[in-house]
Amino acid sequence: MARRKKWPVEYLPNTEAWMTTFADLISLMLTFFILLISMSTLDKTGLSDVSSSFTKAVSVLNSGQKTELQIIPPIEMQKLISVQELMLAMRQNSHVVLNNSTLRHKVKGVIIKDRLYLRIPDAVLFDDGRATLKPEHKLALKKLARMLAIMPGRIRIQGHTDARMDLSDGPYPDPWSLSLARAASVLHILEDEGVSSSRLSLVGYGPSQPISTDATPFGRGKNRRVEIVVYKE
């Protein structure tokens, strides 16, 4: 007849159980130190390769706001992405470049039919009835121009006014002349900062292409603008 076990059952302590936890700890520490050694010996070329691989894997868009240099993907990558993706990248890059400048939140990027429109209200850049750029915004425009210089595609500067502008005190006889002169002022900044003249074109639309109503001051303010249009042929 089998003997009955005493209740409660007494188990002897396992004096070697701590070895499992200790072995796991040693393995984790060994892995940690191997990573430290490998990171400390990673050269500049290795870091560049990792960065390039990560950029290609995630997107063509900029991953942050730490730099404004070489934000556009290289030439070989531009052949692999769509025009829409390229324009999205350019719009984001323009926001990065103008951050902490006098034109921050004043330049609106709009993509229409695979073209990027960087719209700047005329009241921001010019005095009423004038086409001379305000000095406080020239530095911001130069930063934008240097970014455009490394972008692909063609660039057209478009000047727009509204039909109710008072030009009696200015040197321009009509809104068409004023819109063209304002576009030319912006174009000269781009050309001076390295944008090839072969990529640039100029047009003054006057009041012929409104984007809002002319019945209200707010609508007329939106219609009076300069647009930097980036597009690929």
C-alpha positions in Angstrom: 0.0 0.0 0.0 1.4 3.4 -1.1 2.4 5.8 1.6 0.3 9.0 1.9 2.2 12.3 1.5 2.1 14.7 4.4 0.1 17.8 3.9 1.1 20.5 3.2 3.8 19.1 0.9 7.2 20.5 1.6 9.5 21.3 -1.3 13.2 21.7 -0.9 14.6 25.0 -2.2 16.4 25.0 -5.5 19.8 26.6 -4.8 20.7 26.9 -8.5 17.6 28.8 -9.7 19.4 32.1 -9.6 21.7 30.9 -12.4 19.0 31.4 -15.1 18.4 35.0 -14.2 22.1 35.7 -13.9 22.8 34.1 -17.3 20.2 36.3 -18.9 21.7 39.4 -17.3 25.2 38.5 -18.6 23.8 37.9 -22.1 22.1 41.3 -22.2 25.2 43.1 -20.9 27.4 41.3 -23.5 25.0 42.4 -26.2 25.1 46.0 -24.9 28.9 46.2 -24.8 29.1 44.7 -28.3 26.8 47.5 -29.6 28.8 50.1 -27.9 32.0 48.9 -29.5 30.4 48.6 -32.9 29.0 52.2 -32.7 32.3 53.6 -31.5 34.1 52.2 -34.5 31.5 53.1 -37.1 33.2 55.4 -39.6 31.7 58.3 -41.5 31.1 56.2 -44.6 29.1 53.7 -42.7 26.9 56.3 -41.2 26.3 57.8 -44.6 25.3 54.4 -46.0 22.9 53.9 -43.1 21.4 57.3 -43.6 21.0 56.8 -47.3 19.3 53.4 -46.8 16.9 54.8 -44.3 16.0 57.7 -46.5 15.3 55.5 -49.5 13.2 53.1 -47.3 10.9 55.6 -45.7 10.2 58.5 -48.1 11.6 61.3 -50.2 10.3 63.8 -47.7 12.5 65.5 -45.2 12.6 63.7 -41.8 13.0 66.7 -39.7 14.0 70.4 -39.3 17.7 70.1 -38.4 19.1 71.2 -41.8 18.1 72.9 -45.0 21.0 71.6 -47.1 20.6 68.9 -49.7 16.9 68.2 -48.7 15.9 67.3 -52.2 16.7 63.6 -53.1 19.7 63.0 -55.4 19.3 62.9 -59.2 19.3 59.2 -59.4 16.4 59.0 -56.9 14.4 61.7 -58.7 13.9 59.3 -61.6 12.3 56.7 -59.4 9.7 59.0 -57.7 6.6 60.6 -59.1 6.3 64.3 -59.8 3.6 64.6 -57.1 6.0 63.2 -54.5 8.8 65.5 -55.7 6.5 68.6 -55.3 5.4 67.4 -51.9 9.1 67.3 -50.9 9.7 70.7 -52.3 6.8 72.2 -50.4 8.0 70.7 -47.1 11.5 71.9 -47.8 10.3 75.5 -48.4 8.6 75.4 -45.0 11.9 74.2 -43.4 14.0 76.9 -45.1 11.6 79.7 -44.1 11.3 78.6 -40.5 12.5 81.3 -38.1 12.6 83.9 -40.9 10.5 87.0 -41.6 8.4 85.0 -44.1 7.5 82.2 -41.7 3.8 81.4 -42.0 3.5 84.0 -44.8 4.3 81.7 -47.8 1.6 79.2 -48.7 2.5 76.1 -50.7 -0.2 74.8 -53.0 0.1 71.8 -55.4 -2.1 72.0 -58.5 -1.8 69.5 -61.3 1.8 68.5 -60.4 2.9 72.1 -60.0 4.0 73.7 -56.8 2.7 77.3 -56.2 4.5 79.3 -53.5 2.1 82.1 -52.9 3.3 85.3 -51.1 0.8 88.2 -50.5 1.9 91.4 -52.1 1.3 93.3 -48.8 4.1 91.2 -47.3 6.7 92.0 -49.9 5.8 95.5 -51.2 4.3 98.8 -50.2 1.1 99.9 -51.9 1.5 100.7 -55.6 5.3 99.9 -55.5 7.4 97.0 -56.8 10.5 97.5 -54.6 11.0 94.6 -52.2 10.9 95.5 -48.5 14.4 95.2 -47.1 13.4 93.1 -44.1 12.3 90.2 -46.3 15.2 90.0 -48.7 17.3 87.7 -46.5 14.4 85.2 -46.3 13.9 85.4 -50.1 17.6 84.7 -50.6 17.4 81.6 -48.4 14.4 80.4 -50.5 16.2 81.2 -53.7 19.3 79.1 -52.7 17.0 76.2 -52.0 15.3 76.6 -55.4 18.7 76.6 -57.1 19.3 72.9 -56.2 15.8 71.9 -57.1 14.9 70.3 -60.5 12.5 71.7 -62.9 11.6 75.1 -64.3 10.5 78.1 -62.3 8.0 80.8 -63.3 7.4 84.0 -61.3 3.8 85.2 -61.6 2.6 88.6 -60.5 -1.1 89.2 -59.7 -3.1 92.3 -58.7 -6.8 93.2 -58.4 -8.9 95.4 -60.5 -9.6 98.0 -57.8 -6.0 99.0 -56.9 -5.4 102.7 -56.5 -2.3 103.5 -58.7 -2.7 107.2 -58.8 0.3 107.9 -56.6 2.6 105.3 -58.1 4.8 105.1 -61.2 2.8 102.3 -62.8 0.0 103.2 -65.2 -2.1 100.0 -64.7 -2.3 96.8 -62.6 -0.7 94.8 -65.4 2.6 96.8 -65.3 2.7 96.6 -61.6 2.2 92.9 -61.5 5.0 92.4 -64.0 7.4 94.7 -62.1 6.7 92.9 -58.8 7.4 89.5 -60.4 10.6 90.8 -61.9 11.8 92.0 -58.4 11.4 88.5 -57.0 13.0 86.9 -60.1 16.1 89.1 -59.8 16.6 87.7 -56.2 16.4 84.1 -57.5 18.9 84.8 -60.3 21.3 86.6 -58.0 21.3 83.6 -55.7 22.3 81.0 -58.3 19.1 80.0 -60.0 20.0 79.5 -63.7 18.3 82.1 -66.0 17.5 79.3 -68.4 15.1 77.8 -65.8 13.4 81.1 -65.1 10.4 82.8 -66.8 8.3 85.8 -65.9 4.7 86.8 -66.4 2.4 89.6 -65.1 -1.3 88.5 -65.0 -2.7 91.7 -63.5 -6.2 91.1 -62.2 -7.0 88.4 -64.8 -6.5 85.3 -62.5 -8.2 86.0 -59.1 -8.4 83.2 -56.5 -11.0 85.0 -54.4 -13.7 87.6 -54.7 -13.0 91.2 -55.5 -16.1 92.3 -53.5 -14.3 92.3 -50.1 -11.0 93.7 -48.9 -10.0 90.2 -47.6 -10.7 88.7 -51.1 -8.8 91.5 -52.8 -5.8 90.9 -50.5 -5.7 87.3 -51.5 -5.8 88.2 -55.2 -2.8 90.6 -54.8 0.1 88.1 -54.7 3.3 86.9 -56.2 3.6 83.2 -57.0 6.8 81.2 -57.5 5.7 78.2 -59.6 7.9 75.1 -59.8 7.1 72.5 -62.4 8.7 69.8 -64.6 8.2 69.9 -68.3 
